[in-house]
Amino acid sequence: VAWDKPKTNIRRRKEIYPEYKAGRKPPPPDFYEQIPLLHELLDAFGWPLYEFDDYEADDIMGTLAVQATEQDIETMLITSDMDMLQLIDLHVSVYAIKKGLSNIELYKPESFTEKYGIKPSQFLDLKSLMGDSSDNIPGVPGIGQKGALELLKQYGTLDEIYENIELIKDSLKKKLVAGKDSAFMSKKLAAIWTDAPVKLDLSKLDISAHDPQKITQMLKKLEFRTLARQFPESIEQDSNQASSQSKKIDLELVDTEVIKSDKDLQQMVIPKPGDLVLNVAADKDGALDKLHLGFDEKNVTIDVKNLKLSSVKNYLSSLFVIYPAVIGYDLKASFKWLLEAGIDIPAVKHDGLIGSFLLNSLIRDNSLSQLADSTLGIYLDESVAEPAEVIAVTRAICVAQAKEIADNTKFTELVKTVDWPIIPVLARMENYGIELDTEYLKLMSAQVEDIIIDLTQQIYGFADKEFNIASPSQLSDVLFNDLKLPTTGIKKGKTSYSTAASELEKLRPHHEIIDMISQYREVSKLKNTYIDTLPTMIDENSRLHTTFNLTIAQTGRLSSTDPNLQNIPVKTELGRRIRTAFVASEGYTFVSADYSQFELRLAAVLAEDQQMIDAFNRDVDIHTLTASQVYDRDPEDVTKSMRREAKVVNFGIMYGLSTHGLVAATGMGYDQAKKFIDKYFETRPKLKEYIEKVKEQAKKDGYVETLMGRRRPTPDIRSSNFQVREAATRAAVNMPFQGSAADIMKKAMVDIYKKIGKNSKIKMLLQVHDSILVECPEAEAKQTANMLKEVMEAAIKLPVKLTVDTVHGDNWGEL
């Protein structure tokens, strides 16, 4: 790791040009305070650190890169300094950090030339001509990147440009002549100096030479708890919070047989039963490419592209009779490729991706390579790894996870009844998809465009000028400078007052334009996100295929992406109209089955609140009951307003509803809201007691859990940062409610699939919030609704009855 030595690193360059890097804003005051901490931590990790007088960090990196090239060693430079691009060659590539670690661009000679139209060796001359404002390198005044690139494409180098100066048109020639000295001085400044006093010593580049105890102490001191838990040698590894860890193991790679003909496949004997690892590869177009099968004593790769699909189907049909359940990593993805090829899928014995999430839902990176590292101590690059290695790693990860799961009886039951069987259910749902009426959306798009135009004109009228409504800075200028709206209590960014929805809500009473802007944003978002986009995502049968994610929401709830069909608003007219575009196939109808007051019923069970349990079991309106208790009135005297307030609190308490939150949701005064919540907990002492118990468990055990035993680690609940600690507390309180609902919902989906079977005309389509949407023949709507109600209400045995409401219709908007 190379560093800029403070104050002395640019001494020599300032001798060349005293204004070098002049005008740069100083870094934040606490920036340099953190550097020694980073030095100490990296040193503990065994990373060599370099800094020198008169040499910048990129000079040091350049020097090492040149020395590495001389030894025929490939080098990757990771930097946000684009000056490093001049070092690119066949041995040196640059990972350019554009924004954090979420936007990194890899530059090699080909990709560099593709982007700039010149060779990497010409990049320094490009800088010499156009200059660099960030370093205050002047270049040739009047020549920008476009002009500089054109010159270099025509003449090759800076020297050749000046050798051919008489051939260049006069206007450009004058600038070049006047700026010649500046150009060559700029070249000296922008050049990476590769003579830094450092020698590439490979003996120092041993990552294993780290200090585990020092690393752990530093990570704990800096409160990097998640990182500390992921570090294998952590001296205080918490088995309840960390993912499975083990010492580095040696993989046993077995021989691989490659099947390239139908004859070979027909003659292949299926090995004796054991654990079968399944890994399916698709090509860039999503077509089935190769099947990698890992048996106990050998691997088999089936080159599907060279075989008849019927041969592959017949083989797998026989295989899955002998091996009815398989192990793998992200089996849902493999199952999708098989289903798209018309091949039936087996059950799941173990999935490394889902197993990792069960053992620690906070791990952000549960890729196979990361699991190989954290679980096995093995480095795996999936992009170049041989199938045999991937299979061996997958098998070893699954074995390690299975041992850890077996030590927890609740985990064992969870994977048996929920986590493993839900995988093929979701794969089938994704594969089947849902039909979309694109003509309806096309008509709707035109109508919504008219609404946007009308809103735009109204906003322009209020502003008395045209501007970009979607630009936060321009909108802020209109609201606070032109219209002089009050800024008291409005958050301010670096350059202007915030126009976030929460801030605009504060301004709603002050001007009609706020309502227009809110409508404009809502309508524009729906048009861009759904109305215009969904039709571009359908297949040749007008069906839309979302992806259900099992490892994103830390509570275990399913999420939907590509597209997200769970976030289509149901309470707005436009949202309902968008849902209307989702239609049942001809001769079929939709049936929606929705758990009524799902999480509230679970809250009653978790808190062991017998009063709530009895009320639900007697079909008493829980919100009316709550309002009558808080306001000390008979239920028949409870007004709609009182019931609404009670409903907000009933549901909000599980999400950490505060007095401020109740004020915002209901319009109550602060004192009234505080009294309401205080009175609420007086009437629900068991619930208050339970919430406090959950908080204590989170602190004591380091996790909270659902009714079925799914855990969510809570490391941040002891954070010294108040906001972090409060967020962790809210998440801890919410997990048992929302996580329990998620577990039961997935269990219900598994039970429904068991009931209807894979060949049924009844198909599950979507799971949204507390409801399941299915498609069935029109004549079977009532029968299907009754079946869904019966199965979902019996998904788990609880002291409170679960109630499911059903409705059917020809499109989703009707439900």
Secondary structure in CASP SS format (residue, H / E / C, confidence):
PFRMAT SS
TARGET T0000
AUTHOR 0000-0000-0000
METHOD secondary structure of the structure
MODEL  1
V C 1.00
A E 1.00
W C 1.00
D C 1.00
K C 1.00
P C 1.00
K C 1.00
T C 1.00
N C 1.00
I C 1.00
R H 1.00
R H 1.00
R H 1.00
K H 1.00
E H 1.00
I H 1.00
Y C 1.00
P C 1.00
E C 1.00
Y C 1.00
K C 1.00
A C 1.00
G C 1.00
R C 1.00
K C 1.00
P C 1.00
P C 1.00
P C 1.00
P C 1.00
D C 1.00
F H 1.00
Y H 1.00
E H 1.00
Q H 1.00
I H 1.00
P H 1.00
L H 1.00
L H 1.00
H H 1.00
E H 1.00
L H 1.00
L H 1.00
D H 1.00
A H 1.00
F C 1.00
G C 1.00
W C 1.00
P C 1.00
L C 1.00
Y E 1.00
E C 1.00
F E 1.00
D C 1.00
D C 1.00
Y E 1.00
E C 1.00
A H 1.00
D H 1.00
D H 1.00
I H 1.00
M H 1.00
G H 1.00
T H 1.00
L H 1.00
A H 1.00
V H 1.00
Q H 1.00
A H 1.00
T H 1.00
E H 1.00
Q C 1.00
D C 1.00
I C 1.00
E C 1.00
T E 1.00
M E 1.00
L E 1.00
I E 1.00
T E 1.00
S C 1.00
D C 1.00
M H 1.00
D H 1.00
M H 1.00
L H 1.00
Q H 1.00
L H 1.00
I C 1.00
D C 1.00
L C 1.00
H C 1.00
V E 1.00
S E 1.00
V E 1.00
Y E 1.00
A E 1.00
I E 1.00
K E 1.00
K E 1.00
G C 1.00
L C 1.00
S C 1.00
N E 1.00
I E 1.00
E E 1.00
L E 1.00
Y E 1.00
K C 1.00
P H 1.00
E H 1.00
S H 1.00
F H 1.00
T H 1.00
E H 1.00
K H 1.00
Y H 1.00
G C 1.00
I C 1.00
K C 1.00
P H 1.00
S H 1.00
Q H 1.00
F H 1.00
L H 1.00
D H 1.00
L H 1.00
K H 1.00
S H 1.00
L H 1.00
M H 1.00
G C 1.00
D E 1.00
S C 1.00
S C 1.00
D C 1.00
N C 1.00
I E 1.00
P C 1.00
G C 1.00
V C 1.00
P C 1.00
G C 1.00
I C 1.00
G C 1.00
Q H 1.00
K H 1.00
G H 1.00
A H 1.00
L H 1.00
E H 1.00
L H 1.00
L H 1.00
K H 1.00
Q H 1.00
Y H 1.00
G C 1.00
T C 1.00
L H 1.00
D H 1.00
E H 1.00
I H 1.00
Y H 1.00
E H 1.00
N C 1.00
I H 1.00
E H 1.00
L H 1.00
I C 1.00
K C 1.00
D H 1.00
S H 1.00
L H 1.00
K H 1.00
K H 1.00
K H 1.00
L H 1.00
V H 1.00
A H 1.00
G C 1.00
K H 1.00
D H 1.00
S H 1.00
A H 1.00
F H 1.00
M H 1.00
S H 1.00
K H 1.00
K H 1.00
L H 1.00
A H 1.00
A C 1.00
I C 1.00
W C 1.00
T C 1.00
D C 1.00
A C 1.00
P C 1.00
V C 1.00
K C 1.00
L C 1.00
D C 1.00
L H 1.00
S H 1.00
K H 1.00
L C 1.00
D C 1.00
I C 1.00
S C 1.00
A C 1.00
H C 1.00
D C 1.00
P H 1.00
Q H 1.00
K H 1.00
I H 1.00
T H 1.00
Q H 1.00
M H 1.00
L H 1.00
K H 1.00
K H 1.00
L C 1.00
E C 1.00
F C 1.00
R H 1.00
T H 1.00
L H 1.00
A H 1.00
R H 1.00
Q H 1.00
F C 1.00
P C 1.00
E C 1.00
S C 1.00
I C 1.00
E C 1.00
Q C 1.00
D C 1.00
S C 1.00
N C 1.00
Q C 1.00
A C 1.00
S C 1.00
S C 1.00
Q C 1.00
S C 1.00
K C 1.00
K C 1.00
I C 1.00
D C 1.00
L C 1.00
E C 1.00
L C 1.00
V C 1.00
D C 1.00
T E 1.00
E E 1.00
V E 1.00
I E 1.00
K C 1.00
S C 1.00
D H 1.00
K H 1.00
D H 1.00
L H 1.00
Q H 1.00
Q H 1.00
M C 1.00
V C 1.00
I C 1.00
P C 1.00
K C 1.00
P C 1.00
G C 1.00
D C 1.00
L C 1.00
V E 1.00
L E 1.00
N E 1.00
V E 1.00
A E 1.00
A E 1.00
D C 1.00
K C 1.00
D C 1.00
G C 1.00
A C 1.00
L E 1.00
D E 1.00
K E 1.00
L E 1.00
H E 1.00
L E 1.00
G E 1.00
F C 1.00
D C 1.00
E C 1.00
K C 1.00
N E 1.00
V E 1.00
T E 1.00
I E 1.00
D E 1.00
V H 1.00
K H 1.00
N H 1.00
L C 1.00
K C 1.00
L H 1.00
S H 1.00
S H 1.00
V H 1.00
K H 1.00
N H 1.00
Y H 1.00
L H 1.00
S H 1.00
S H 1.00
L H 1.00
F H 1.00
V H 1.00
I H 1.00
Y C 1.00
P C 1.00
A E 1.00
V E 1.00
I E 1.00
G E 1.00
Y C 1.00
D C 1.00
L H 1.00
K H 1.00
A H 1.00
S H 1.00
F H 1.00
K H 1.00
W H 1.00
L H 1.00
L H 1.00
E H 1.00
A C 1.00
G C 1.00
I C 1.00
D C 1.00
I C 1.00
P C 1.00
A E 1.00
V E 1.00
K E 1.00
H E 1.00
D E 1.00
G H 1.00
L H 1.00
I H 1.00
G H 1.00
S H 1.00
F H 1.00
L H 1.00
L H 1.00
N C 1.00
S C 1.00
L C 1.00
I C 1.00
R C 1.00
D C 1.00
N C 1.00
S C 1.00
L H 1.00
S H 1.00
Q H 1.00
L H 1.00
A H 1.00
D H 1.00
S H 1.00
T H 1.00
L H 1.00
G C 1.00
I C 1.00
Y C 1.00
L C 1.00
D C 1.00
E C 1.00
S C 1.00
V C 1.00
A C 1.00
E C 1.00
P H 1.00
A H 1.00
E H 1.00
V H 1.00
I H 1.00
A H 1.00
V H 1.00
T H 1.00
R H 1.00
A H 1.00
I H 1.00
C H 1.00
V H 1.00
A H 1.00
Q H 1.00
A H 1.00
K H 1.00
E H 1.00
I H 1.00
A H 1.00
D C 1.00
N C 1.00
T H 1.00
K H 1.00
F H 1.00
T H 1.00
E H 1.00
L H 1.00
V H 1.00
K H 1.00
T H 1.00
V H 1.00
D H 1.00
W C 1.00
P C 1.00
I H 1.00
I H 1.00
P H 1.00
V H 1.00
L H 1.00
A H 1.00
R H 1.00
M H 1.00
E H 1.00
N H 1.00
Y H 1.00
G C 1.00
I E 1.00
E E 1.00
L E 1.00
D C 1.00
T H 1.00
E H 1.00
Y H 1.00
L H 1.00
K H 1.00
L H 1.00
M H 1.00
S H 1.00
A H 1.00
Q H 1.00
V H 1.00
E H 1.00
D H 1.00
I H 1.00
I H 1.00
I H 1.00
D H 1.00
L H 1.00
T H 1.00
Q H 1.00
Q H 1.00
I H 1.00
Y H 1.00
G H 1.00
F H 1.00
A H 1.00
D C 1.00
K C 1.00
E C 1.00
F C 1.00
N C 1.00
I C 1.00
A C 1.00
S C 1.00
P H 1.00
S H 1.00
Q H 1.00
L H 1.00
S H 1.00
D H 1.00
V H 1.00
L H 1.00
F H 1.00
N H 1.00
D H 1.00
L C 1.00
K C 1.00
L C 1.00
P C 1.00
T C 1.00
T C 1.00
G C 1.00
I C 1.00
K C 1.00
K E 1.00
G C 1.00
K C 1.00
T C 1.00
S C 1.00
Y E 1.00
S C 1.00
T C 1.00
A C 1.00
A H 1.00
S H 1.00
E H 1.00
L H 1.00
E H 1.00
K H 1.00
L H 1.00
R H 1.00
P H 1.00
H H 1.00
H C 1.00
E C 1.00
I H 1.00
I H 1.00
D H 1.00
M H 1.00
I H 1.00
S H 1.00
Q H 1.00
Y H 1.00
R H 1.00
E H 1.00
V H 1.00
S H 1.00
K H 1.00
L H 1.00
K H 1.00
N H 1.00
T H 1.00
Y H 1.00
I H 1.00
D C 1.00
T C 1.00
L H 1.00
P H 1.00
T H 1.00
M H 1.00
I C 1.00
D C 1.00
E C 1.00
N C 1.00
S C 1.00
R E 1.00
L E 1.00
H C 1.00
T C 1.00
T E 1.00
F E 1.00
N E 1.00
L C 1.00
T C 1.00
I C 1.00
A C 1.00
Q C 1.00
T C 1.00
G C 1.00
R C 1.00
L C 1.00
S E 1.00
S E 1.00
T E 1.00
D C 1.00
P C 1.00
N C 1.00
L C 1.00
Q C 1.00
N C 1.00
I C 1.00
P C 1.00
V C 1.00
K C 1.00
T C 1.00
E H 1.00
L H 1.00
G H 1.00
R H 1.00
R H 1.00
I H 1.00
R H 1.00
T H 1.00
A C 1.00
F E 1.00
V E 1.00
A C 1.00
S C 1.00
E C 1.00
G C 1.00
Y E 1.00
T E 1.00
F E 1.00
V E 1.00
S E 1.00
A E 1.00
D E 1.00
Y E 1.00
S C 1.00
Q C 1.00
F H 1.00
E H 1.00
L H 1.00
R H 1.00
L H 1.00
A H 1.00
A H 1.00
V H 1.00
L H 1.00
A C 1.00
E C 1.00
D C 1.00
Q H 1.00
Q H 1.00
M H 1.00
I H 1.00
D H 1.00
A H 1.00
F H 1.00
N H 1.00
R C 1.00
D C 1.00
V C 1.00
D C 1.00
I H 1.00
H H 1.00
T H 1.00
L H 1.00
T H 1.00
A H 1.00
S H 1.00
Q H 1.00
V H 1.00
Y C 1.00
D C 1.00
R C 1.00
D C 1.00
P H 1.00
E H 1.00
D H 1.00
V C 1.00
T C 1.00
K H 1.00
S H 1.00
M H 1.00
R H 1.00
R H 1.00
E H 1.00
A H 1.00
K H 1.00
V H 1.00
V H 1.00
N H 1.00
F H 1.00
G H 1.00
I H 1.00
M H 1.00
Y H 1.00
G C 1.00
L C 1.00
S C 1.00
T H 1.00
H H 1.00
G H 1.00
L H 1.00
V H 1.00
A H 1.00
A H 1.00
T H 1.00
G C 1.00
M C 1.00
G C 1.00
Y H 1.00
D H 1.00
Q H 1.00
A H 1.00
K H 1.00
K H 1.00
F H 1.00
I H 1.00
D H 1.00
K H 1.00
Y H 1.00
F H 1.00
E H 1.00
T H 1.00
R C 1.00
P H 1.00
K H 1.00
L H 1.00
K H 1.00
E H 1.00
Y H 1.00
I H 1.00
E H 1.00
K H 1.00
V H 1.00
K H 1.00
E H 1.00
Q H 1.00
A H 1.00
K H 1.00
K H 1.00
D H 1.00
G C 1.00
Y E 1.00
V E 1.00
E E 1.00
T C 1.00
L C 1.00
M C 1.00
G C 1.00
R C 1.00
R E 1.00
R E 1.00
P E 1.00
T C 1.00
P H 1.00
D H 1.00
I H 1.00
R H 1.00
S C 1.00
S C 1.00
N C 1.00
F H 1.00
Q H 1.00
V H 1.00
R H 1.00
E H 1.00
A H 1.00
A H 1.00
T H 1.00
R H 1.00
A H 1.00
A H 1.00
V H 1.00
N H 1.00
M H 1.00
P H 1.00
F H 1.00
Q H 1.00
G H 1.00
S H 1.00
A H 1.00
A H 1.00
D H 1.00
I H 1.00
M H 1.00
K H 1.00
K H 1.00
A H 1.00
M H 1.00
V H 1.00
D H 1.00
I H 1.00
Y H 1.00
K H 1.00
K H 1.00
I H 1.00
G C 1.00
K C 1.00
N C 1.00
S C 1.00
K C 1.00
I C 1.00
K E 1.00
M E 1.00
L E 1.00
L E 1.00
Q E 1.00
V E 1.00
H C 1.00
D C 1.00
S E 1.00
I E 1.00
L E 1.00
V E 1.00
E E 1.00
C E 1.00
P E 1.00
E H 1.00
A H 1.00
E H 1.00
A H 1.00
K H 1.00
Q H 1.00
T H 1.00
A H 1.00
N H 1.00
M H 1.00
L H 1.00
K H 1.00
E H 1.00
V H 1.00
M H 1.00
E H 1.00
A C 1.00
A C 1.00
I C 1.00
K C 1.00
L C 1.00
P C 1.00
V C 1.00
K C 1.00
L C 1.00
T C 1.00
V E 1.00
D E 1.00
T E 1.00
V E 1.00
H E 1.00
G E 1.00
D C 1.00
N E 1.00
W H 1.00
G H 1.00
E H 1.00
L C 1.00
END
